[in-house]
Amino acid sequence: MKTLLLLRHAKSSWKDSDLDDHDRPLNKRGKRDAPRMGKLLLDENLLPNLIVCSSAKRTRRTAELVAEASGYREETRITGDLYEAWADRLLAIINALPAEAARVLLVGHNPGLEELLESVTGNYRPLSTASLAWLEYPVEHWREITRETRAELKQLWQPRELE
């Protein structure tokens, strides 16, 4: 059994219109919501063995705040491959995950995360900023996961539900 946690980055700022999309920071709400999701991971006993995060500034900061709030002390991998990634690219990243990692947190973007979630569960579920989806895959190795591999959506948390 493999556990995949999908976390959409927390709310970002559009204040500086001159900034490239990749460089947008978190806004006030994002800085509040990301630690909530980290605390949730701790409270639900869902700390990952590995965090894989998009290279965008808002996703890196989201991952940092989640790690701080949860007490996560393992490896965090930053990759440009998650930025603007659609489901097929996300699946390739998942297939390359290390076998010893039983639970992985992917911190990324929409619409790719929503597309992946829909393709592996068969149901569309919106992922607002800082939403966290908990998926269980009935496989031994990450490389076994395809679009046809069905995952069980154990829980989907929206930050507004935690207020």
trRosetta pair geometry for C-beta under 8 A, 3 or more apart (Angstrom, degrees):
i j d omega theta_ij theta_ji phi_ij phi_ji
1 102 7.6 43 93 -165 71 100
1 136 6.1 -15 -168 -169 108 99
1 137 6.9 150 -159 77 54 55
1 138 6.4 -28 -104 -116 74 43
1 139 7.5 97 -116 49 26 41
2 102 6.3 -145 -123 -161 60 52
2 103 7.6 171 -170 -83 58 42
2 104 7.7 -4 179 10 102 100
2 136 7.6 150 79 -158 45 50
2 137 4.5 -13 62 58 94 110
2 139 5.6 -25 8 68 114 89
2 140 7.7 122 -37 -157 100 8
2 141 7.9 -5 -49 134 135 4
2 142 6.2 139 -130 -82 164 69
2 145 7.6 -89 64 -53 144 125
3 46 7.4 -138 155 -149 145 91
3 48 7.9 -149 99 -111 107 78
3 102 6.4 40 23 142 94 73
3 103 4.0 -7 70 -112 115 84
3 104 7.4 161 92 23 66 56
3 134 7.1 -20 -166 -166 102 82
3 135 7.0 148 -159 82 52 55
3 136 5.8 -23 -102 -102 71 66
3 137 7.6 -163 -76 19 24 79
4 94 6.8 -5 -111 -128 140 122
4 103 7.9 -163 -71 -151 25 53
4 104 5.8 -13 -117 65 65 90
4 106 6.8 4 -171 -1 95 110
4 135 4.5 -17 66 67 92 110
4 136 8.0 -176 25 -79 72 20
4 137 6.4 49 -5 -18 109 113
4 151 6.9 -54 41 -136 118 152
5 41 7.4 50 -155 -111 165 112
5 46 6.5 116 -80 160 139 121
5 48 6.1 -119 28 -70 129 117
5 103 6.9 40 -13 178 107 90
5 104 6.9 -161 30 98 79 43
5 105 4.3 -26 75 -106 115 72
5 106 7.0 172 86 23 57 64
5 132 6.3 -10 -173 -167 99 96
5 133 7.1 161 -157 80 49 52
5 134 5.8 -11 -107 -104 79 62
5 135 7.4 -173 -79 25 31 76
6 106 5.5 -14 -113 64 61 102
6 108 7.3 -49 -158 37 84 104
6 113 5.2 146 178 -156 124 111
6 116 7.0 175 -107 88 149 125
6 117 6.3 -132 56 -71 164 105
6 127 7.3 -73 122 -113 115 152
6 132 7.1 157 81 -154 53 45
6 133 4.3 -2 53 52 103 104
6 135 6.9 43 -9 -5 103 116
7 37 6.4 117 -135 158 124 150
7 62 7.0 -179 134 144 120 127
7 66 7.0 21 180 -83 169 162
7 105 6.0 14 -1 -174 119 100
7 106 6.9 174 29 86 72 50
7 107 4.8 -23 77 -105 107 71
7 108 7.6 120 76 22 58 59
7 130 7.3 -12 -171 -150 90 40
7 131 7.3 180 -143 88 49 45
7 132 5.1 -6 -100 -103 82 79
7 133 7.9 -161 -67 24 42 66
8 108 6.9 -50 -113 80 51 58
8 109 6.8 77 -143 -125 81 23
8 110 5.9 9 -127 -34 129 93
8 113 5.5 -155 -80 56 90 160
8 127 4.6 140 -28 144 137 117
8 128 7.2 -180 70 99 144 27
8 129 5.8 -121 116 -128 112 36
8 130 6.5 -68 81 -19 82 15
8 131 5.1 30 27 45 113 84
9 12 6.7 24 123 -46 123 106
9 26 7.8 -139 167 -90 101 95
9 30 7.6 5 151 -145 81 123
9 54 7.3 -68 -54 44 122 126
9 56 7.1 -64 -66 87 160 123
9 58 4.7 81 168 126 144 100
9 59 4.4 -90 -85 -88 122 68
9 62 4.5 -159 -141 -19 70 154
9 107 6.3 81 -77 173 71 92
9 108 7.1 -99 -29 116 88 13
9 109 6.4 -5 5 -85 111 67
9 129 6.5 -38 96 -147 59 87
9 130 7.3 -35 134 -67 27 57
10 26 5.4 23 90 -128 111 120
10 29 7.4 -166 170 114 101 71
10 30 3.4 125 128 -154 106 82
10 31 7.2 146 122 -45 149 27
10 33 4.8 162 -135 76 113 108
10 34 4.2 -80 -40 -58 145 94
10 37 7.8 -155 -74 7 103 132
10 58 7.0 -141 61 178 68 95
10 61 7.7 -87 45 100 113 95
10 62 4.6 167 3 -105 92 106
10 65 7.4 -18 -6 57 147 142
10 129 5.5 74 -163 161 31 104
10 130 4.2 37 -105 -70 71 105
10 159 7.8 63 -123 -48 90 155
11 26 6.6 84 82 -156 57 78
11 27 5.3 -56 120 45 99 103
11 29 4.4 8 54 89 147 107
11 30 3.8 -140 62 -62 67 89
11 33 6.5 87 5 23 97 138
11 129 4.3 110 -68 114 64 159
11 130 6.8 -45 -20 -17 73 109
12 24 4.5 67 170 128 130 119
12 25 6.7 155 -151 95 83 29
12 26 5.8 -80 -107 -107 55 40
12 27 6.2 95 163 -14 18 87
12 30 6.0 58 -68 -60 36 158
12 58 4.2 -43 -92 -107 118 149
12 129 7.5 -153 -5 -128 70 142
13 16 7.2 47 123 15 111 81
13 24 5.9 -167 64 -175 66 93
13 25 5.4 3 28 72 118 77
13 26 6.7 68 -17 131 92 17
13 27 4.0 132 -75 -73 81 86
13 30 7.6 -109 -37 16 74 134
14 17 7.1 31 170 -83 77 69
14 24 7.0 -7 -86 -139 48 134
14 27 8.0 -26 7 -60 61 127
15 27 7.4 133 -23 -103 108 103
16 19 4.5 73 101 -17 108 110
16 24 7.9 -178 59 -116 93 74
19 23 4.8 -130 -173 88 102 106
19 24 5.5 126 116 -81 135 65
20 23 4.7 75 61 12 85 108
20 24 7.9 -127 93 -33 46 74
21 24 6.1 -30 -159 -13 39 113
21 56 7.6 -46 132 -130 75 122
22 55 7.3 -2 -163 104 110 90
22 56 5.0 -126 -151 -115 60 80
22 57 6.9 99 146 -4 56 87
22 83 6.5 19 -115 -151 99 147
23 56 7.8 -120 -54 -156 23 71
23 57 5.2 54 -150 -10 38 134
24 56 7.4 -4 46 179 79 108
24 57 6.3 179 67 62 36 114
24 58 5.5 -6 93 -40 84 119
25 57 5.6 -59 -87 129 55 127
25 58 6.3 143 -161 -82 18 76
25 61 6.6 55 -154 -11 73 161
26 30 3.3 -140 -163 104 100 131
26 31 5.1 133 118 -54 128 74
26 34 6.9 -56 -124 -21 158 133
26 58 5.5 127 -65 -135 68 81
26 61 5.1 -132 -15 103 117 139
26 62 6.8 139 -77 -63 127 75
26 65 7.9 -1 -16 -14 170 145
27 30 5.1 99 47 9 60 106
27 31 7.2 -122 102 -4 32 91
28 31 5.9 -58 -151 37 30 110
28 32 6.6 26 152 -17 64 108
29 32 5.6 -60 -151 38 34 111
29 33 6.0 25 157 -17 71 111
29 129 7.9 84 114 94 113 135
30 33 5.9 -57 -135 39 29 105
30 34 6.2 34 168 -27 66 105
30 58 7.0 -61 -171 -154 157 101
30 61 7.7 61 138 104 120 120
30 62 7.1 -77 -179 -85 104 92
30 129 6.7 -67 -99 154 91 134
30 130 6.9 179 -131 -51 64 119
31 34 6.6 -40 -134 24 24 111
31 35 7.9 19 167 -6 51 102
31 61 7.9 -48 -94 151 77 123
31 65 6.9 -167 -144 -98 55 156
32 35 7.2 -73 -172 36 28 99
32 36 7.1 26 145 -20 63 113
33 36 5.4 -58 -157 32 42 118
33 37 6.6 36 154 -19 73 102
33 129 7.0 95 86 119 159 94
33 130 3.9 -80 138 -78 128 176
33 159 4.1 -8 -145 -139 112 162
34 37 5.9 -57 -156 33 35 107
34 38 6.7 36 149 -18 66 104
34 61 7.3 -119 -61 127 173 77
34 62 4.7 -149 -116 -140 127 64
34 65 3.6 70 115 89 126 134
34 66 5.6 -94 176 -51 87 76
34 69 7.5 162 124 0 71 137
34 130 6.1 -122 -76 -115 54 116
35 38 5.2 -51 -149 35 42 117
35 39 6.3 44 154 -19 70 101
35 65 5.0 -88 -59 168 73 101
35 66 7.1 -159 -99 -87 34 38
35 68 6.9 -48 -109 82 97 100
35 69 3.8 146 -153 -68 76 143
36 39 5.8 -54 -151 37 31 110
36 40 6.4 37 148 -23 64 105
36 69 7.5 -52 -26 169 15 166
36 130 7.4 57 63 168 106 137
36 159 5.6 100 81 -139 139 97
36 162 5.1 137 173 106 128 148
37 40 5.3 -46 -148 33 37 119
37 41 6.7 45 151 -23 63 97
37 66 5.5 -39 92 -110 98 104
37 69 7.7 102 68 74 51 142
37 130 5.6 -154 -37 -175 135 94
37 132 5.3 150 -149 -42 115 131
37 157 7.2 155 -119 98 87 127
37 159 6.6 -65 -55 -88 97 96
37 162 8.0 -164 -73 -6 56 163
38 41 5.7 -47 -154 28 35 112
38 42 6.8 31 150 -13 63 104
38 65 6.4 -142 -23 129 136 64
38 66 3.8 173 -75 -154 97 47
38 67 6.6 -91 -123 -5 129 15
38 68 6.6 15 174 65 172 57
38 69 3.0 115 88 71 131 109
38 70 3.9 -124 -177 -32 85 90
38 72 7.4 -107 -147 -6 104 111
39 42 5.6 -55 -153 39 36 113
39 43 6.0 34 151 -18 70 109
39 69 4.9 -71 -45 158 75 115
39 70 6.6 -147 -70 -81 27 66
40 43 5.6 -55 -139 41 31 110
40 44 5.9 15 165 -6 67 113
40 46 7.8 -14 128 45 73 123
40 132 6.7 167 95 41 140 157
40 157 6.1 -179 -177 121 160 172
40 162 6.6 -85 -70 -104 123 145
41 44 6.3 -66 -140 47 22 99
41 46 4.8 -104 -151 78 67 93
41 47 5.6 99 149 -82 107 53
41 48 7.5 -48 -162 -15 136 79
41 66 6.8 64 3 -176 139 100
41 70 4.6 -13 75 -112 115 140
41 72 7.6 2 106 -55 143 114
41 105 7.6 -15 -114 -85 145 141
41 132 7.6 -134 -65 -154 89 159
42 45 7.7 21 177 -74 30 34
42 47 6.5 40 -93 -62 56 101
42 69 7.3 -132 -8 130 128 74
42 70 4.4 -176 -47 -141 100 72
42 71 6.2 82 -101 22 128 103
44 134 7.8 -109 140 -77 151 151
44 155 7.8 -132 -144 59 152 157
46 103 6.9 -156 -170 -177 66 145
46 134 6.5 -80 -132 -112 150 124
47 70 5.9 157 -103 159 96 124
47 71 7.4 -52 -104 76 140 86
47 72 5.8 178 -152 -94 105 86
47 103 7.5 99 99 98 41 138
48 51 5.8 121 76 -66 140 69
48 72 7.1 17 49 -126 80 128
48 74 7.0 -123 101 56 75 139
48 101 7.6 18 174 -168 91 106
48 103 4.7 -140 -127 118 60 90
48 104 5.5 75 -156 -129 125 20
48 105 4.1 -125 -31 -14 153 96
49 74 5.9 -151 -175 -169 39 171
49 100 7.3 -139 154 123 151 76
49 101 4.3 -173 87 -138 123 74
49 102 5.8 93 -13 37 139 68
49 103 5.4 117 -3 56 88 72
49 104 6.7 -48 55 -75 83 61
50 74 6.2 -99 -83 128 43 129
50 75 5.5 -12 -123 74 79 97
50 76 7.8 153 -169 -96 58 35
50 77 6.9 8 -178 1 104 107
50 97 7.1 163 76 -156 148 104
50 98 7.0 129 -48 39 159 107
50 101 4.3 -33 3 -126 124 142
50 103 8.0 161 30 91 69 52
50 104 5.0 -18 71 -116 96 86
50 105 7.4 -168 96 31 50 70
51 63 5.6 135 158 -153 140 117
51 66 7.8 151 -119 89 146 124
51 67 6.8 -88 -16 -74 161 111
51 72 6.9 60 -32 162 128 152
51 74 7.3 136 -2 84 85 98
51 75 7.3 -164 36 105 71 54
51 76 4.3 -14 71 -116 111 80
51 77 7.1 179 93 26 57 64
51 104 7.5 155 -96 -165 27 65
51 105 4.7 -20 -112 70 76 105
51 107 6.5 18 -175 -9 101 112
52 76 7.8 176 -81 -162 25 55
52 77 4.9 -13 -113 66 70 105
52 79 6.5 -9 -172 14 93 119
52 82 6.9 154 140 -58 93 140
52 93 6.7 162 145 165 152 121
52 97 7.3 -104 -34 -102 145 101
52 104 6.3 12 3 -179 107 113
52 105 7.3 172 28 87 63 53
52 106 5.3 -19 71 -109 98 68
52 107 7.3 -178 90 23 47 73
53 59 5.3 166 -177 142 93 105
53 60 5.9 114 138 -95 135 54
53 62 7.8 176 -141 72 121 93
53 63 4.3 -45 -96 -51 148 155
53 76 6.1 6 2 -178 122 100
53 77 6.9 163 24 83 72 51
53 78 5.3 -31 76 -105 96 63
53 79 7.3 139 75 24 45 70
53 82 6.8 -136 153 50 24 158
53 106 7.7 165 -83 -162 41 43
53 107 4.2 -1 -115 58 83 114
53 108 7.7 -168 -147 -63 44 60
54 59 3.9 58 59 64 99 166
54 60 7.5 -107 86 -44 64 69
54 78 7.6 -1 114 -156 18 70
54 79 7.0 -62 -117 73 33 64
54 80 7.5 56 -162 -126 65 26
54 82 3.7 -122 -85 97 77 112
54 83 4.7 118 -162 -67 111 68
54 85 7.7 -151 -98 6 109 111
54 107 6.4 -116 12 104 80 76
54 108 5.0 109 -36 -116 116 63
54 109 6.2 37 -44 -21 165 99
55 59 7.4 42 48 65 14 120
55 60 7.0 14 -159 -52 31 113
55 78 5.3 90 -96 167 70 98
55 79 6.2 -106 -41 103 95 18
55 80 4.4 -19 8 -81 141 62
55 82 7.2 144 -2 52 68 93
55 83 5.6 -56 45 -37 86 124
56 59 4.7 78 65 12 92 105
56 60 6.9 -165 87 -9 44 87
56 83 5.3 132 -39 -108 99 109
56 109 7.1 63 15 -57 150 124
57 60 5.9 -59 -147 37 29 110
57 61 6.3 24 159 -15 66 109
58 61 6.0 -55 -144 39 29 108
58 62 6.3 36 153 -23 63 106
59 62 5.4 -49 -145 34 34 116
59 63 6.3 35 155 -19 65 104
59 82 7.2 -162 149 108 169 127
59 83 7.8 -148 14 -87 145 80
59 107 5.0 145 -170 131 97 103
59 108 6.4 19 -123 -105 142 26
59 109 7.0 -78 -67 -52 128 86
60 63 5.8 -55 -151 37 30 111
60 64 6.4 32 151 -20 64 106
60 78 6.2 19 -101 -117 105 123
61 64 5.5 -50 -146 35 35 114
61 65 6.3 31 157 -16 66 105
62 65 6.1 -61 -150 39 28 106
62 66 6.2 27 154 -18 65 110
62 107 5.7 174 94 -166 116 131
62 130 7.1 -156 -139 -98 121 79
63 66 5.7 -55 -144 38 30 112
63 67 6.1 31 157 -20 65 108
63 76 6.0 127 155 -151 132 134
63 105 7.9 147 -125 115 94 121
63 107 4.7 -143 -71 15 101 168
64 67 5.8 -57 -147 37 28 110
64 68 6.3 28 156 -19 64 107
65 68 5.7 -51 -144 36 31 112
65 69 6.2 24 160 -13 65 110
66 69 6.1 -63 -146 41 26 105
66 70 6.0 7 163 -5 64 118
66 72 7.2 19 121 9 78 139
66 105 7.6 -158 129 155 148 157
66 107 7.4 -168 20 -89 149 134
67 70 6.2 -70 -139 46 23 100
67 72 4.0 -91 -140 63 74 116
67 73 8.0 128 -173 -64 102 33
67 76 6.7 -58 -71 -64 148 136
68 72 8.0 -44 -25 39 21 87
72 76 8.0 85 129 -61 126 106
79 82 5.4 96 83 -5 94 96
79 93 7.3 164 89 -128 154 126
80 83 5.4 -42 -164 18 57 118
81 85 6.2 50 150 -77 62 131
81 89 6.5 -160 174 173 89 112
81 92 8.0 -104 173 90 133 110
81 93 5.9 158 117 -83 127 118
82 85 5.1 -74 -149 2 34 135
82 90 7.4 64 -125 -101 74 78
82 93 6.6 55 -78 -91 83 169
82 106 7.0 -176 -125 -169 133 98
82 107 7.6 66 151 82 158 56
82 108 4.6 -121 177 -106 112 106
82 109 7.3 134 149 9 84 92
83 108 8.0 -153 -80 -144 33 85
83 109 6.9 56 -138 0 44 137
84 109 6.7 -17 -70 70 33 146
84 112 7.3 125 172 -31 25 132
85 89 3.9 -128 -154 94 96 127
85 90 5.2 125 134 -57 122 77
85 93 7.1 6 -166 -14 162 135
85 108 6.5 -63 49 -155 111 138
85 109 7.3 124 37 49 73 99
85 112 4.7 91 95 -146 62 167
86 89 5.6 91 52 16 61 102
86 90 7.1 -117 110 -6 29 96
86 111 7.5 5 -114 89 77 86
86 112 4.8 -135 -109 -109 28 94
86 115 5.9 -20 -164 72 76 156
87 90 5.5 -58 -144 38 32 113
87 91 6.2 35 157 -22 67 103
87 112 6.2 -176 -50 -159 49 71
87 115 4.2 -116 -43 119 110 107
87 116 4.3 165 -119 -77 86 68
87 119 5.2 82 -158 8 155 148
87 147 7.0 72 142 -104 125 103
88 91 5.7 -51 -149 33 31 113
88 92 6.7 34 151 -20 62 101
88 147 7.7 -27 -92 -62 71 117
89 92 5.6 -50 -152 32 36 113
89 93 6.6 37 149 -18 65 102
89 112 7.2 -47 59 -142 105 136
90 93 5.6 -53 -152 36 35 113
90 94 6.3 37 149 -20 67 105
90 106 7.1 76 -153 -179 105 161
90 108 7.2 -101 -106 1 115 177
90 112 5.7 147 -39 165 125 113
90 113 7.4 138 -98 -91 158 50
90 116 4.8 -59 84 -79 151 141
91 94 5.4 -51 -145 38 35 114
91 95 6.2 40 154 -24 66 104
91 116 7.1 178 -51 -123 81 107
91 145 6.6 -146 -150 116 89 99
91 146 6.9 56 -168 -140 138 35
91 147 6.6 -57 -81 -59 159 71
92 95 5.6 -49 -146 33 31 115
92 96 6.6 23 156 -13 61 109
93 96 6.0 -66 -154 40 30 107
93 97 7.4 55 146 -50 61 85
93 106 7.4 105 111 -118 131 127
94 97 5.8 -26 -163 -14 40 116
94 104 7.8 164 -128 79 76 147
94 106 7.6 -51 -79 -61 90 141
94 142 5.6 -148 159 -174 69 107
94 145 5.5 -57 124 78 126 140
95 142 5.8 165 -132 132 25 90
95 143 4.8 67 -163 -117 81 54
95 145 6.3 -144 -80 59 74 89
96 142 7.3 -65 46 111 18 131
96 143 7.7 69 -70 -85 31 84
97 101 5.6 -94 165 63 107 129
97 104 5.6 -72 -143 -62 148 162
97 142 4.1 179 56 -108 103 175
98 101 4.9 91 72 -4 88 104
98 142 7.8 66 60 9 18 139
99 141 5.7 -31 -118 -126 98 86
99 142 6.9 -139 -95 9 51 95
101 104 5.2 59 144 -68 127 100
101 142 7.7 17 70 -44 98 133
104 142 7.9 34 -2 -99 145 133
106 113 7.6 175 108 -109 116 104
108 112 6.3 -71 142 82 132 118
108 113 5.3 158 84 -60 109 110
109 112 5.9 58 82 34 77 107
109 113 6.6 176 86 -12 27 105
110 113 5.6 -69 -83 41 60 96
110 114 5.3 37 -130 -8 99 109
110 127 6.0 180 -75 72 116 105
111 114 5.3 -60 -163 46 64 112
111 115 5.7 68 140 -28 86 104
112 115 5.6 -56 -145 36 31 112
112 116 6.3 30 158 -18 66 105
113 116 5.7 -54 -148 36 32 111
113 117 6.2 33 154 -20 65 107
113 127 5.4 -58 106 50 119 162
113 133 7.8 159 170 18 109 129
114 117 5.6 -54 -145 37 32 113
114 118 6.2 30 157 -17 65 107
114 124 7.2 33 177 -153 101 81
114 125 7.3 -150 -139 76 83 56
114 126 6.6 -8 -117 -128 128 41
114 127 5.2 -150 -75 15 87 105
115 118 6.0 -57 -148 38 28 109
115 119 6.2 24 156 -18 64 110
116 119 5.8 -60 -144 37 29 108
116 120 6.3 7 165 -4 66 112
117 120 6.6 -70 -144 44 23 96
117 121 6.0 -10 170 9 64 119
117 124 8.0 90 100 -139 99 39
117 125 5.8 -85 136 52 134 99
117 127 6.8 136 -2 -42 155 122
117 133 5.6 -63 -112 -174 127 179
117 135 7.7 -148 -122 -65 76 130
117 153 7.4 61 -164 -94 96 123
118 121 6.5 -75 -132 51 22 90
118 122 7.4 13 -179 -164 56 1
118 123 6.6 -119 -130 91 67 27
118 124 4.7 7 -106 -94 120 61
118 125 7.2 -178 -75 18 75 66
119 147 5.1 -61 166 -150 125 89
120 135 6.7 32 112 -148 136 147
120 145 7.9 -3 -117 -169 128 109
120 147 7.3 -118 -75 -150 69 44
120 149 6.7 -11 -134 88 95 72
120 150 6.5 142 -179 -138 62 35
120 151 4.3 21 151 16 117 108
121 125 7.3 1 70 -1 150 116
121 135 7.5 -118 -65 -115 105 111
121 150 7.2 91 -112 -157 30 78
121 151 6.1 -56 -72 70 73 84
121 152 7.8 89 -116 -135 90 18
121 153 4.8 19 -114 -33 140 115
122 150 7.0 -6 -24 -125 110 106
123 153 7.6 -87 55 5 116 146
125 133 7.2 126 91 -101 136 128
125 153 7.2 122 -7 -141 155 163
125 156 5.7 -111 162 -103 148 170
126 131 7.8 165 124 -44 62 170
127 131 4.1 -154 -158 67 73 139
127 133 6.7 -69 -99 -31 118 115
127 156 7.9 -113 -98 -159 79 116
128 131 5.1 111 53 -42 61 115
128 158 5.5 52 40 -140 118 107
128 159 7.4 -112 96 25 113 90
128 160 7.5 4 80 -2 155 110
129 159 7.5 -33 98 12 70 130
130 158 7.9 89 92 -163 82 50
130 159 4.4 22 102 -37 126 130
131 156 6.7 5 -180 -177 109 90
131 157 6.7 171 -156 88 62 54
131 158 5.2 -22 -106 -104 94 63
131 159 7.1 -107 -76 -15 50 78
132 156 7.3 171 89 -153 50 47
132 157 4.7 0 57 55 96 101
133 153 6.4 -53 -167 -138 103 99
133 155 7.7 178 -150 93 44 51
133 156 5.0 -7 -107 -109 76 85
134 153 7.2 105 75 -165 60 55
134 154 4.4 -59 105 61 109 106
134 155 4.6 24 36 50 122 84
134 156 7.4 -146 21 -70 73 44
135 151 4.1 16 -173 157 113 138
135 152 6.9 145 -157 71 60 45
135 153 6.0 -33 -99 -99 74 54
135 154 7.0 -180 -99 5 19 87
136 151 6.3 153 69 -168 38 82
136 152 4.7 -16 58 57 98 100
136 154 5.6 72 -14 -42 107 115
137 145 5.9 -39 -148 -93 154 115
137 149 6.4 29 -147 148 109 122
137 151 4.9 -44 -82 -106 73 93
138 150 7.9 12 20 78 107 77
138 152 7.9 68 -36 -10 94 104
139 142 7.4 124 106 -87 130 22
139 144 4.2 -175 -153 77 134 131
139 145 6.0 -136 15 -61 163 79
139 149 6.6 -6 -46 -158 131 140
140 144 6.9 74 48 -3 65 146
141 144 5.0 105 71 -13 83 102
142 145 6.0 -43 -172 8 50 115
144 149 6.7 113 129 -94 79 148
145 149 4.7 -118 -141 56 58 155
146 149 5.0 116 44 -13 62 97
153 156 6.3 -5 177 -42 118 101
157 161 6.1 -132 -159 62 71 128
157 162 6.8 44 -179 -48 115 110
158 161 4.9 96 64 -6 81 106
158 162 7.9 -160 94 -8 49 86
159 162 5.6 -60 -159 31 46 112
159 163 7.5 65 148 -43 68 88
160 163 5.9 -26 -162 -7 45 119
